[in-house]
Amino acid sequence: MDLTGKTALITGASRGIGAEAAKIFAKAGAKVALVARGADAIAELAGEIGPNAVAIPCDIARYWEMEQAVANCLSAHGSLDILVNNAGVIEPIAHMAEADPDAWGDVIDINLKGVFHGMRAALPVMLEQGGGTILTIGSGAAHGPVEGWSHYCSSKAGALMLTKMADKEYRDQGIRALSLSPGTVATQMQREIKASGINPVSKLDWSDHVPPDWPARTLLWMCGAEADGFMGDEVSLRDQAIRAKVGLA
Ligand SMILES: NC(=O)c1ccc[n+]([C@@H]2O[C@H](COP(=O)([O-])OP(=O)(O)OC[C@H]3O[C@@H](n4cnc5c(N)ncnc54)[C@H](OP(=O)(O)O)[C@@H]3O)[C@@H](O)[C@H]2O)c1
């Protein structure tokens, strides 16, 4: 996949799947805009990637910060062709009767509203350009309940609907909106899940998780026409046929 001449804005690029995606997209020729709250981490990664990377500190839970991040991406790189809605959180993990309502809402603000904020800020730019690709990291948690994860499951179910909505409203104007369900991935998020000890996911061995470059390479594949059949839908990295197409199996 050659992304020369394309610009990708990747949220949650300070570590994990987002950081891998930034490196892999840049290697494929893209100019990248790295978004996260951790300014030092994205600045360091941008330095490592080189002049085609810019670090944009931003809390995606606040719309005005996301809107500014898109504006900063445009002034640094001149366009926005690919949005990767990757940033997400799972803490605090808690049963519903004990969950702190404000902290529960904070997760919705990031995982669900943050995805809407990204789409809302990027869509006018992409529509003006005649099209663009919006990739959102989903989860198996969008499809079924997982103990202790009422906030996370609800937010991922909603985020999947946002992909379907973007596809419904804008496919005919050149917008490619797709979701990626990555399976379990060896990142900080899985460390937090393990520490909670609450559900079967927390009991998995580290070796059960795929490395973060697997979803990152799949995101790159999803930028191409071969993934067009998944527009408005989800690509599952548990699917062996997808792994084979991406070159992971
Ligand atoms: N790991 C898995 O097994 C797994 C499975 C299914 C889906 N996912 C999804 O994959 C995505 C990436 O997760 P990961 O596993 O790579 O986790 P991670 O290593 O914990 O990374 C999460 C990223 O999101 C950023 N972030 C969190 N809140 C943010 C906010 N308010 N504004 C901007 N950035 C924010 C973090 O940066 P800062 O803290 O610096 O802001 C960090 O870069 C998430 O959407 C997650 O739900 C992960």
The ligand as a Tripos MOL2 file, in Angstrom:
@<TRIPOS>MOLECULE
LIG
   48    52     1     0     0
SMALL
NO_CHARGES

@<TRIPOS>ATOM
      1 N1         -5.4850   -3.7780   23.3690 N.am      1 LIG1
      2 C1         -6.5380   -4.5210   23.0430 C.2       1 LIG1
      3 O1         -6.6120   -5.7170   23.3300 O.2       1 LIG1
      4 C2         -7.6800   -3.8900   22.2880 C.ar      1 LIG1
      5 C3         -8.7210   -4.7220   21.8680 C.ar      1 LIG1
      6 C4         -9.7920   -4.1730   21.1690 C.ar      1 LIG1
      7 C5         -9.8010   -2.8180   20.8970 C.ar      1 LIG1
      8 N2         -8.7870   -2.0270   21.3380 N.ar      1 LIG1
      9 C6         -8.8680   -0.5990   21.0470 C.3       1 LIG1
     10 O2         -7.6860   -0.1790   20.4110 O.3       1 LIG1
     11 C7         -7.4980    1.2210   20.6270 C.3       1 LIG1
     12 C8         -6.0560    1.4930   21.0520 C.3       1 LIG1
     13 O3         -5.8330    0.8740   22.2930 O.3       1 LIG1
     14 P1         -4.4260    0.2770   22.7510 P.3       1 LIG1
     15 O4         -4.6580   -1.1540   23.0350 O.co2     1 LIG1
     16 O5         -3.3430    0.6770   21.8170 O.co2     1 LIG1
     17 O6         -4.3020    0.9900   24.1780 O.3       1 LIG1
     18 P2         -3.2080    1.9350   24.8390 P.3       1 LIG1
     19 O7         -1.8480    1.3960   24.6100 O.co2     1 LIG1
     20 O8         -3.6910    2.1460   26.2230 O.co2     1 LIG1
     21 O9         -3.3140    3.3010   23.9940 O.3       1 LIG1
     22 C9         -4.4100    4.1490   24.0890 C.3       1 LIG1
     23 C10        -4.0880    5.4410   23.3840 C.3       1 LIG1
     24 O10        -5.2270    6.3180   23.4630 O.3       1 LIG1
     25 C11        -4.7720    7.6090   23.8600 C.3       1 LIG1
     26 N3         -5.8600    8.3250   24.5320 N.ar      1 LIG1
     27 C12        -6.5950    7.9040   25.5910 C.ar      1 LIG1
     28 N4         -7.4790    8.8650   25.9380 N.ar      1 LIG1
     29 C13        -7.2970    9.9070   25.0760 C.ar      1 LIG1
     30 C14        -7.9080   11.1780   24.9340 C.ar      1 LIG1
     31 N5         -8.8890   11.5770   25.7640 N.pl3     1 LIG1
     32 N6         -7.4910   11.9950   23.9390 N.ar      1 LIG1
     33 C15        -6.4840   11.6010   23.1020 C.ar      1 LIG1
     34 N7         -5.8700   10.4000   23.2040 N.ar      1 LIG1
     35 C16        -6.2690    9.5690   24.1830 C.ar      1 LIG1
     36 C17        -3.5820    7.3200   24.7710 C.3       1 LIG1
     37 O11        -2.7140    8.4350   24.8490 O.3       1 LIG1
     38 P3         -2.6890    9.4910   26.0660 P.3       1 LIG1
     39 O12        -2.9620    8.7340   27.3190 O.co2     1 LIG1
     40 O13        -1.3260   10.0790   25.9290 O.co2     1 LIG1
     41 O14        -3.7720   10.4810   25.7220 O.co2     1 LIG1
     42 C18        -2.9170    6.1910   24.0030 C.3       1 LIG1
     43 O15        -2.1050    6.7070   22.9740 O.3       1 LIG1
     44 C19        -8.5620    1.6170   21.6560 C.3       1 LIG1
     45 O16        -9.6600    2.2050   21.0080 O.3       1 LIG1
     46 C20        -8.9710    0.2960   22.2520 C.3       1 LIG1
     47 O17       -10.2850    0.3360   22.7840 O.3       1 LIG1
     48 C21        -7.7310   -2.5290   22.0140 C.ar      1 LIG1
@<TRIPOS>BOND
     1     1     2 1
     2     2     3 2
     3     2     4 1
     4     4     5 ar
     5     4    48 ar
     6     5     6 ar
     7     6     7 ar
     8     7     8 ar
     9     8     9 1
    10     8    48 ar
    11     9    10 1
    12     9    46 1
    13    10    11 1
    14    11    12 1
    15    11    44 1
    16    12    13 1
    17    13    14 1
    18    14    15 2
    19    14    16 1
    20    14    17 1
    21    17    18 1
    22    18    19 2
    23    18    20 1
    24    18    21 1
    25    21    22 1
    26    22    23 1
    27    23    24 1
    28    23    42 1
    29    24    25 1
    30    25    26 1
    31    25    36 1
    32    26    27 ar
    33    26    35 ar
    34    27    28 ar
    35    28    29 ar
    36    29    30 ar
    37    29    35 ar
    38    30    31 1
    39    30    32 ar
    40    32    33 ar
    41    33    34 ar
    42    34    35 ar
    43    36    37 1
    44    36    42 1
    45    37    38 1
    46    38    39 2
    47    38    40 1
    48    38    41 1
    49    42    43 1
    50    44    45 1
    51    44    46 1
    52    46    47 1
@<TRIPOS>SUBSTRUCTURE
     1 LIG1         1 GROUP 0 **** ****
